Every structure is written in C-alpha cells, then in structure tokens.
C-alpha cells in the first residue's frame, strides 16, 4: 500500500479555509447555544454531559468521583477520561455559568484535529478534489458537531478513531510498532469502555495485514485491553462496588434482549438507508449509463473498473468499513440511543460517519468521477455530490432540519437547557443547602442547583437501575418500544421512601404513577414549564421565596 498524502498549494489553501470556516461555525454554534437568565449569560451542555460535569466538579472540589457529595457512590457516567478532563477544567475557578464553555472549546479542538487527520486519510484513498469534498462533508455534518459542541465525548472519540486509522496504516507499512499503532484505540477505551469494539477492529486488521507480527499484535491488543478496560473494572469494583457502570444495568438489563436489539437494528437500518440513498443512486446511474460504454483499451467498462481492485488497494477501505460496521452493529446490540428521531446519527455511529463519507466518495470516484458520471458537465455532478454529502445527511428529520445546520434555528436541546437552568436557579433560591431534590433530568438541574439530588430515572440510582423496565411506555409497536435510559422508575421508593423535600421535572409519561405518593404529602406549582412539588412543612424549603402559589396535588 503506497501512501499519497500530498496536497497541492491550492488544495492546502482550501483546507486552511475549511478549518477557519469550521472555527467560525463552532463559535457561532456555541454562542447560539448559550442564553441569558437573570441578566447573566449561561453556557450549558446537553443534559447527559451535565451529569458528567457534576461528577467532575465534585471530584475537583474534593468530594470524590460521585454524583452527590454525600451518600452512596454510584457510577452514573460511561465516559471516565472525558469526565476527568472536565474535572481538570473545574480546577480553574470559573463562574458556574461559564464552566461549560471550556468543554465546548476542547471539543472544537478535537474536531479540528480530527479534520486534519481525516484530510490525510481521505487523500490516501481519494484524489485531491474528492478528498477535500469528503473532509468538507465531515466538517459540516451536524449530528457530529452537535454532539461534540454540546459537551459529549463524541468529538474526542472521532479524533481517536481517525488517529487509530492512520496509525494502523502506518503500522501496516512497518513505520510504527503495534504498541503505538493501538495506542489511540487504547485511549479511546479510557474515554468510553465500549470503544473496545473499535480496538478489536484495529487489532484484527493488523493481524490480517501483518501476519509476521501476529505475536506482537496479539500481545499489544490484549495488554491495552487489560490495562484500559480491566483497569477501569478493577477501579469500579474497589470504588463503587460494581463490575459495570450503573448505566449498564439501567439500559442493558430488565428488558428483553431481542426487542432491544430489534429497536436498535431498525433505527440503524433507517439511518443508513436515508444517509446512503443519494450515493447509491449516483453509483447506479454510473453503472447503468456509463460503465457499459467502451473506449480505447476498454476504458470506462465494468471490466476495467473491476481490474483496478486488488487486495492491497481494497484493504485500507475495509478498515474504514469495518469500523463503520462494527459501531453500527454495536448500536444495534445496545438498542441505539434515545435521540435518533431528533438528532440523526446517535452517539455510537456519529464518530465514524466521516469514514462513511470517504468510502462513499471513494466508490463514486472509482466508478468514474464527476466528468464521466455526468457527460453534460461538471456543474451538475458537483450539485449532485453536494446534495449527497452535505445536504441529505443533514436532513435527519426532514428538510426543516437544514435550518439547524445553518444555525437559523438554535442548536438542538437549547430550549431544554435553558428551562433546566431556570429551574435550577429557582431551586437554589427557595431551598436550603441541605435540601433533597428529586429530578428526572439528572444533569443541568443537579449541576446548577447544587443540592443533594435523587435521580428518578436511575442513571445515578443503583436501586432504580436494576429494576425491570416498564413496558408500553411510548404507546408504539414492540419493535420500537425500547427507549434507552427512560424505562425504569420506582416512585414508591424515590418519593414514598426517600421523601425528598422537592420533586420536580417528572417525565410526563410517568406522571400518573407518581400522584399516589404526592397526594396529601406535597403541594404543587410550576417553574419554567416544569411541575414542582414541595413537601408540606419541610424546613429545607424557604417558603417565603417560592415563586408560585402552591396548591394541593390532585388525588390519583
């Protein structure tokens, strides 16, 4: 396999312009995701990321890697290294309203570094123009930018996966040892333990392509797996008393495996069908109308295209395809994510979508490129390719989603973030520091309210996470009824037994189950669109500061 990574000066200028455009886009995105509450501008991450932020702040402040400073230790996160990075930023005394901003900037740095490595990967597989096009599509792929710039570890994982591809190719050429080549995927396993899936893809690829180094490759793959995943497991057992994160029990137990995987498979199939159909249509158009033409020496024929394929030329693409396939299969196995219908690519698939762009454009280029695909002219081809790579992948819930891509609409989840912050600030005002608050949003309300919290949906509650899942919650077919992280609750325990001073933000689909434990004991009101319930006579509530007139809870 020969490495072709040289860009012309003109292409380099385009690449620099692309990187600068991405910086400008990220600045606009981050600013659009912020909001003003009580005269102060707040930067806030996606709620799951704010769960990690609460763990990070408690660690930085000396309370340990815990959700609540007091009480049982529960590992309610699955991104340990990313949480530690957050903790590092919390060592700087940022105002609470600005603490999320450095995380967003860190994610943008990861995205930029990823684009630089992708440019090298794409140039290895594609001509200069197609390489730049694939990088541009990755740069402005909204789901990846959204997850990363809203504080999830997705941007860092995308960077590490790309670094893993490049280092693996270098090892294939004997330019790196297997120990170094597998280091990016080892770090990825520290970011998320389930990155072991990608780690195994890299290892098996090296075993296939470097048979003479198999003992070293096996040793390196096993040791990194043992150190990174085994080390986390040992720490978890000692520190939390569990062998798996609490979210594993929450999402992977108590629900039929078949129906969980069915839901994940249907979402993955629908995602890739929507993503790939323009590329498939372009490829079919070429195959039907162009490749039958004959020319000098058989140019343009199917046979000529097939002759250009060999094991050496195909192998690097198989690594990319293996990563895309493995992450997709993993997403199927775990049942997908809770947000596909809103945000397109989920958090398992989004980091490898840039590889899908490279593979898709590589296929089209192999079939002939713009000139041979569209005999009427280059412009029509570029429009078609632009639709396939830039427009269609960002129409994750229809054409209206393009308004999010160009930031005519504020980033997804901004409205929820603002409501959560308003709720949290109100809680700080009318509760004492020792008050206990039960919530279903376990991120932003817990972080900004800074009170002892109870997680109603179980991400940070050991008891709830191990319960059987409720069924038929969404009122949809059993093929789609699995809803990761939202099917377990026990209000008899969380409200009836734990008796929080305040109960708020109960998920509307579970509200009916809570009334029997609220009626007669709690008074109700509303803050920022959330129902709020106050325990009668609680000394932890500043009753004169309540921003509403409390009323009795209706009988169940």
C-alpha positions in Angstrom: 0.0 0.0 0.0 1.5 3.3 -1.1 0.8 6.5 0.8 -0.3 9.5 -1.2 -0.9 12.4 1.2 0.4 15.3 -0.8 -1.9 18.3 -1.4 -1.2 21.0 -3.9 -0.7 24.5 -2.6 -4.2 25.4 -3.9 -5.7 22.5 -2.1 -3.9 23.4 1.1 -5.3 26.9 0.9 -8.8 25.3 0.6 -8.1 23.1 3.5 -7.0 26.0 5.7 -10.1 27.9 4.6 -12.2 24.9 5.6 -10.6 24.8 9.0 -11.2 28.5 9.6 -14.8 28.2 8.4 -15.3 25.4 11.0 -13.8 27.6 13.7 -16.2 30.4 12.8 -19.1 27.9 12.6 -18.2 26.5 16.1 -18.0 30.0 17.6 -21.5 30.8 16.2 -22.8 27.4 17.3 -21.6 27.8 20.9 -22.9 31.4 21.1 -26.3 30.3 19.7 -26.4 27.5 22.3 -25.9 30.0 25.2 -28.7 32.0 26.8 -29.3 34.8 29.3 -31.0 34.0 32.6 -31.4 36.7 35.3 -29.1 39.0 33.4 -26.2 36.5 33.1 -25.2 34.5 30.1 -25.1 30.8 30.6 -23.2 28.2 28.7 -24.8 24.7 29.2 -24.1 21.3 27.7 -26.5 18.5 26.7 -28.1 17.1 29.8 -26.2 13.8 29.8 -22.9 15.8 29.5 -24.0 17.9 32.5 -24.2 14.6 34.5 -20.5 14.1 33.9 -20.0 17.8 34.7 -21.5 17.3 38.2 -19.2 14.3 38.8 -16.3 16.4 37.5 -17.0 19.3 39.8 -17.4 17.1 42.9 -14.1 15.4 42.1 -12.3 18.8 41.6 -13.8 20.1 44.9 -12.5 17.1 46.8 -15.8 15.2 47.2 -14.8 12.2 45.0 -16.0 11.0 41.7 -19.6 11.0 42.8 -22.9 12.5 41.8 -23.9 13.5 45.3 -21.1 14.7 47.7 -22.8 12.6 50.4 -24.5 9.2 50.2 -23.7 6.1 48.2 -21.2 6.1 45.4 -22.8 5.3 42.0 -21.0 5.4 38.6 -23.7 7.2 36.6 -21.4 8.0 33.7 -19.7 5.9 30.9 -17.0 8.4 29.8 -14.4 8.3 32.5 -11.5 10.1 30.7 -13.8 12.8 29.4 -15.1 13.3 32.9 -11.6 13.6 34.2 -10.9 16.2 31.5 -13.9 18.1 32.8 -12.6 17.8 36.3 -9.3 19.3 35.2 -11.1 22.4 33.9 -13.0 22.7 37.2 -9.7 23.2 39.0 -9.9 26.7 37.5 -12.4 28.8 39.4 -14.8 29.6 36.6 -18.2 31.1 37.3 -20.8 28.3 37.2 -22.5 30.0 34.3 -19.2 29.8 32.2 -17.9 26.4 33.3 -19.3 24.6 30.2 -17.5 26.9 27.8 -14.0 25.4 28.1 -15.5 21.9 27.5 -17.1 23.2 24.3 -13.8 24.8 23.2 -12.0 21.5 24.0 -14.5 19.6 21.8 -13.9 22.1 18.9 -10.1 21.5 19.2 -10.8 17.8 18.9 -13.0 18.3 15.9 -10.3 20.4 14.2 -7.6 17.9 14.9 -9.9 15.2 13.6 -10.4 17.1 10.3 -6.6 17.4 9.9 -6.2 13.6 10.2 -9.2 13.0 8.0 -7.6 15.0 5.3 -4.6 12.7 5.4 -6.9 9.6 5.5 -9.0 10.9 2.6 -6.0 11.8 0.5 -4.7 8.3 0.9 -7.9 6.9 -0.6 -9.1 9.7 -2.9 -7.9 12.2 -5.4 -7.3 15.7 -4.1 -10.8 17.1 -5.0 -12.7 14.2 -3.7 -10.6 14.2 -0.5 -11.4 17.8 0.2 -15.1 17.2 -0.5 -15.2 14.3 1.9 -13.5 16.4 4.6 -15.9 19.3 4.0 -18.9 17.0 4.4 -17.4 15.7 7.7 -16.7 19.2 8.8 -20.3 20.3 8.4 -22.0 17.1 9.5 -24.5 18.5 12.0 -25.0 15.5 14.3 -21.3 15.1 14.9 -20.8 18.8 15.5 -23.9 18.9 17.7 -22.9 16.1 20.0 -19.3 17.4 20.3 -20.1 21.1 20.8 -22.8 20.2 23.3 -20.2 18.6 25.5 -20.4 14.9 24.7 -17.2 12.8 24.3 -18.1 12.1 20.6 -15.7 14.6 19.2 -12.8 13.2 21.1 -13.8 9.6 20.1 -13.9 10.7 16.4 -10.4 12.1 16.8 -9.1 8.9 18.4 -10.7 6.7 15.8 -9.2 8.7 13.0 -5.8 8.7 14.7 -6.2 4.9 15.1 -6.8 4.5 11.4 -3.8 6.5 10.4 -1.5 4.8 13.0 -2.8 1.4 11.9 -2.0 2.1 8.3 1.5 3.3 9.4 2.0 0.0 11.3 0.9 -1.9 8.2 3.8 -0.2 6.4 6.2 -1.1 9.3 6.5 2.6 10.2 5.1 2.1 13.7 5.1 -0.7 16.2 1.7 -2.4 17.1 2.0 -1.0 20.6 2.0 2.6 19.3 -0.5 1.8 16.5 -3.1 0.6 19.0 -2.5 3.4 21.4 -5.2 5.7 20.1 -7.8 3.0 20.5 -6.4 2.3 24.0 -7.0 5.9 24.9 -10.5 5.7 23.3 -11.3 2.8 25.8 -10.4 5.2 28.6 -12.9 7.7 27.1 -15.6 5.0 26.8 -15.0 1.3 27.7 -17.2 0.3 24.7 -14.5 1.7 22.4 -13.1 -1.8 22.8 -15.2 -2.6 19.8 -13.1 -0.3 17.6 -10.0 -1.5 19.3 -10.7 -5.1 18.2 -11.3 -3.9 14.7 -7.9 -2.3 14.6 -6.3 -5.4 16.1 -7.9 -7.9 13.7 -7.0 -5.7 10.7 -3.3 -5.7 11.8 -3.4 -9.5 12.3 -4.7 -9.8 8.7 -2.3 -7.4 7.1 0.9 -8.1 9.2 0.9 -11.9 9.7 4.7 -11.8 10.5 3.9 -9.6 13.6 1.0 -11.6 15.0 2.5 -12.4 18.4 3.4 -8.8 19.0 0.0 -7.6 17.8 -1.9 -10.1 20.0 0.2 -9.1 23.0 -0.3 -5.3 22.4 -4.0 -5.7 21.8 -4.5 -7.8 24.9 -2.4 -5.7 27.2 -4.0 -2.5 26.2 -7.4 -4.1 26.6 -6.4 -5.5 30.0 -4.9 -2.2 31.2 -7.7 0.1 30.0 -10.9 -1.9 30.4 -9.6 -4.2 33.1 -8.1 -1.3 35.0 -11.4 0.5 34.9 -13.3 -2.6 36.0 -10.9 -3.0 39.0 -11.2 0.6 40.0 -15.0 0.4 39.6 -15.2 -2.6 41.9 -13.0 -1.0 44.5 -14.5 2.4 44.4 -18.2 1.8 43.5 -18.6 -1.9 44.4 -19.8 -2.8 40.9 -18.3 -4.5 37.9 -20.1 -2.4 35.4 -21.3 1.2 35.2 -24.7 1.9 36.7 -25.9 2.9 33.2 -25.1 -0.6 32.0 -27.7 -2.0 34.5 -30.1 0.8 33.6 -30.0 0.2 29.8 -28.9 -3.4 29.3 -30.9 -5.3 31.9 -34.6 -5.7 32.7 -35.8 -5.6 29.1 -36.0 -8.4 26.5 -32.7 -8.6 24.6 -34.5 -9.4 21.3 -36.7 -6.4 21.3 -33.9 -4.1 22.4 -31.8 -5.3 19.5 -34.8 -5.1 17.1 -35.2 -1.4 18.0 -31.5 -0.7 17.6 -31.4 -2.5 14.3 -34.4 -0.7 12.8 -33.0 2.7 13.8 -29.6 1.8 12.3 -31.1 0.5 9.1 -33.3 3.5 8.7 -30.4 5.9 9.4 -28.1 4.3 6.8 -30.8 4.0 4.2 -31.5 7.7 4.5 -27.8 8.5 4.5 -26.7 6.4 1.6 -29.5 6.5 -0.9 -28.1 9.5 -2.9 -24.7 7.8 -3.1 -26.4 4.6 -4.2 -28.4 6.4 -6.8 -25.3 8.1 -8.2 -23.4 4.8 -8.3 -26.3 3.1 -10.0 -26.6 5.9 -12.6 -23.0 5.4 -13.5 -23.2 1.7 -13.5 -26.2 1.7 -15.8 -25.4 4.6 -18.2 -21.7 5.0 -18.2 -19.8 1.8 -17.5 -21.2 0.0 -20.5 -19.5 2.4 -22.8 -16.4 1.2 -24.5 -13.4 3.3 -25.3 -9.7 2.9 -26.1 -8.3 -0.1 -24.3 -11.7 -0.8 -22.8 -11.7 2.4 -20.8 -15.0 3.0 -19.0 -16.1 -0.6 -19.0 -17.1 -2.6 -15.9 -14.2 -4.9 -16.5 -11.8 -2.1 -16.4 -13.2 -0.9 -13.1 -13.0 -4.3 -11.6 -9.5 -4.8 -12.7 -8.4 -1.8 -10.7 -9.4 -3.6 -7.5 -6.8 -5.6 -5.6 -6.3 -6.7 -2.1 -3.8 -4.0 -1.4 -6.0 -1.2 -2.8 -9.1 -2.6 -1.1 -7.7 -3.4 2.4 -7.4 0.2 3.7 -11.1 0.8 2.8 -12.0 -2.4 4.5 -10.6 -1.0 7.7 -12.9 2.1 7.4 -15.8 -0.2 6.5 -15.0 -2.4 9.4 -15.1 0.5 11.9 -18.4 1.8 10.4 -19.9 -1.7 10.5 -18.7 -2.6 14.0 -20.0 0.7 15.5 -23.3 0.1 13.7 -23.6 -3.5 15.0 -22.8 -2.3 18.5 -25.5 0.3 18.2 -27.9 -2.4 17.1 -26.9 -4.6 20.1 -27.4 -1.9 22.7 -30.7 -0.8 21.2 -29.4 2.5 19.8 -29.8 5.8 21.6 -32.7 7.8 22.9 -32.3 10.7 20.5 -32.1 9.3 16.9 -35.5 10.7 16.0 -34.3 14.2 16.9 -30.5 14.3 16.3 -29.9 11.9 13.4 -26.7 9.8 13.9 -26.6 8.6 17.5 -23.6 8.8 19.8 -22.3 5.4 18.8 -22.4 6.0 15.0 -21.6 9.7 14.7 -17.8 9.3 15.3 -17.4 7.0 12.3 -19.7 8.8 9.8 -16.7 10.7 8.4 -15.3 7.3 7.3 -18.6 6.7 5.5 -18.1 9.9 3.5 -14.7 8.7 2.4 -16.0 5.3 1.5 -18.9 6.7 -0.4 -16.9 9.3 -2.4 -14.2 6.7 -3.0 -16.8 4.4 -4.6 -18.1 7.1 -6.8 -14.6 8.2 -7.8 -13.7 4.6 -8.6 -16.7 4.4 -10.9 -15.6 7.4 -12.8 -15.8 10.7 -11.0 -17.7 13.8 -12.0 -16.7 14.1 -15.6 -17.6 10.6 -16.6 -20.6 10.4 -14.4 -22.2 13.5 -15.9 -21.4 13.9 -19.6 -23.4 17.2 -19.7 -20.9 18.9 -17.4 -19.1 19.2 -14.2 -21.6 21.6 -12.5 -24.4 19.1 -12.5 -22.1 16.5 -10.9 -20.9 18.9 -8.2 -24.5 19.7 -7.4 -25.4 16.0 -7.1 -22.3 15.3 -5.0 -23.0 18.3 -2.8 -26.6 17.1 -2.2 -25.4 13.6 -1.4 -22.7 14.7 1.0 -23.7 18.0 2.5 -27.5 18.3 2.2 -29.1 14.9 2.5 -27.1 13.7 5.6 -28.1 16.8 7.5 -31.9 16.3 6.7 -32.1 13.9 9.7 -35.8 14.7 10.4 -36.6 16.3 7.0 -35.7 19.5 5.0 -36.6 21.7 8.0 -33.6 20.3 9.9 -31.3 22.2 7.4 -32.2 25.3 9.4 -30.3 23.8 12.3 -27.3 23.2 10.1 -27.0 26.8 9.0 -27.9 28.0 12.6 -31.1 29.7 11.6 -32.6 27.7 14.4 -30.7 27.5 17.7 -28.9 24.2 18.5 -30.9 21.2 19.4 -31.8 21.0 23.2 -31.1 24.7 23.8 -34.7 25.2 25.0 -34.4 22.3 27.4 -31.1 23.5 28.7 -32.5 27.0 29.4 -35.6 25.6 31.1 -33.3 23.4 33.3 -31.1 26.3 34.3 -34.1 28.4 35.2 -35.4 25.6 37.3 -32.1 25.0 39.0 -31.6 28.7 39.8 -35.1 28.8 41.3 -34.3 25.7 43.4 -31.2 27.5 44.8 -33.3 30.4 45.8 -36.1 28.7 47.6 -34.3 25.7 49.1 -31.7 25.4 51.9 -28.3 24.0 51.0 -29.2 20.7 52.8 -32.5 20.2 50.8 -33.0 17.0 48.9 -34.4 17.4 45.3 -35.8 14.6 43.1 -35.5 15.1 39.3 -35.7 13.2 36.1 -33.2 15.5 34.3 -30.1 14.4 36.1 -27.7 16.8 34.5 -28.2 20.6 34.4 -30.7 20.8 37.3 -28.4 18.9 39.5 -25.3 20.8 38.4 -26.7 24.3 38.7 -28.9 23.8 41.8 -26.1 22.2 43.7 -28.3 20.3 46.1 -28.5 16.7 47.3 -30.3 15.0 44.4 -32.4 11.9 43.7 -32.4 10.6 40.2 -35.9 9.4 39.4 -34.9 7.6 36.1 -32.0 5.8 37.6 -28.8 7.0 35.9 -27.3 7.7 39.3 -29.5 5.5 41.4 -28.4 1.9 42.0 -31.9 0.7 43.1 -33.8 2.0 40.1 -31.2 0.9 37.5 -31.6 -2.7 38.5 -35.4 -2.8 38.2 -37.3 -4.5 35.4 -38.1 -2.0 32.7 -41.7 -0.7 32.3 -43.4 -1.8 29.1 -45.6 0.0 26.5 -44.5 3.4 27.8 -44.4 5.2 24.4 -47.5 3.6 23.0 -45.7 2.3 19.9 -45.0 -1.1 18.4 -43.0 -3.5 20.4 -40.4 -3.3 17.7 -39.7 0.3 18.8 -40.8 0.4 22.4 -37.3 0.2 23.9 -36.3 3.7 25.0 -32.8 3.7 26.4 -32.5 5.2 29.9 -36.1 6.1 30.2 -38.0 2.9 31.1 -37.2 2.5 34.8 -38.6 4.3 37.8 -39.9 3.4 41.2 -41.8 6.3 42.8 -42.7 4.3 45.8 -39.0 4.2 46.5 -37.8 7.5 45.2 -40.7 9.6 46.6 -42.5 7.5 49.0 -39.5 6.1 50.9 -36.8 8.7 50.3 -39.2 11.6 50.9 -37.4 14.4 49.0 -38.1 18.0 50.0 -38.8 18.9 46.4 -39.9 16.8 43.5 -39.6 18.3 40.0 -39.4 17.7 36.3 -41.2 14.3 36.5 -41.3 12.9 33.0 -44.9 13.4 31.7 -45.3 9.8 30.6 -44.7 8.6 34.2 -46.6 11.4 36.0 -49.7 9.3 36.7 -47.5 6.8 38.6 -46.3 9.5 41.0 -49.6 11.0 42.2 -50.3 8.4 44.8 -47.1 9.3 46.5 -47.5 13.1 46.1 -51.2 13.5 47.1 -51.6 14.6 50.6 -47.9 15.0 51.3 -46.8 17.6 48.7 -48.0 20.9 47.3 -47.6 21.6 43.7 -46.8 24.6 41.4 -44.9 25.3 38.2 -41.5 26.7 37.3 -40.2 27.2 33.8 -42.8 24.8 32.4 -41.9 22.1 35.0 -44.3 20.8 37.6 -42.7 21.2 41.0 -43.9 19.5 44.2 -43.0 20.8 47.7 -43.1 18.6 50.8 -45.5 20.1 53.3 -43.8 21.7 56.3 -40.3 20.9 55.1 -37.7 23.1 57.0 -35.4 22.8 53.9 -37.7 25.0 51.9 -37.7 28.8 52.1 -41.5 29.1 51.9 -41.4 32.9 51.6 -39.2 32.6 48.4 -41.4 30.2 46.4 -42.1 31.8 43.0 -45.7 30.5 42.8 -48.7 29.9 44.9 -48.7 26.2 45.9 -51.9 24.1 45.6 -52.9 20.7 46.7 -51.9 17.7 44.5 -55.0 16.1 42.9 -56.0 12.6 44.1 -54.7 9.8 41.9 
